[in-house]
Amino acid sequence: MMGYFAVVGDVHGHMNKMVALLQAWEKQQRKKLKFVLQVGDFEPHRHEADTLTMAASSQHRQLGDFADYYQKTKHFPWPIYFIAGNHEPHGFLDENPQGFYATDNCYYLGRAGKKDV
């Protein structure tokens, strides 16, 4: 079965903006996405402490929207698969370098890994 997927990068914690843009594309194109591949700088910060483990100056360390998805007050409408970029909460991601579900419908692919979809 054929389907569509999106590839996005440099979300930098703006999950709501990413979701809104992809939902607008779906509406405009009248097509549904099967999944989203996020290719770095996703910044899935669960809380302020996660921002302290990212490689960035203090002015660029912002919590972003991921906390809402992590706390399950918001949900990703498609499966999200992501790889780490240089601006990630490495303290969080390095807990499971082989990959794991960072929250519902959001899977970190790990340092070197794969996920059957």
Summary of the structure (lengths in Angstrom):
residues: 117
radius of gyration: 13.9
end to end distance: 12.4
largest distance: 45.9
contacts: 333
relative contact order: 0.21
helix: 26%
strand: 18%
